[in-house]
């Protein structure tokens, strides 16, 4: 199974289309999750650092051995490589 990661928040989406965001015509977008992208637009206008702040709690909840600092450091390394946050 192919594992896709949201190109905004880094969440693993697997091959599960129910986690995919949607375009304005209702079709699925495999690059972004449903929490970050809906109806052809991002659900939140935020900076990369604000997205990291938002993602710390879900990440540490799903990985109990991970501290908030470790989660932040990991995301600060990964997020700049995600499509939404790449410098043009």
PyMOL commands that set and color helices and strands:
alter all, ss='L'
color gray80, all
select helices_A, chain A and resi 17-19+48-62+68-81+83-85
alter helices_A, ss='H'
color red, helices_A
select strands_A, chain A and resi 4-5+12-14+20-22+28-33+37-38+41-42
alter strands_A, ss='S'
color yellow, strands_A
deselect
rebuild
show_as cartoon
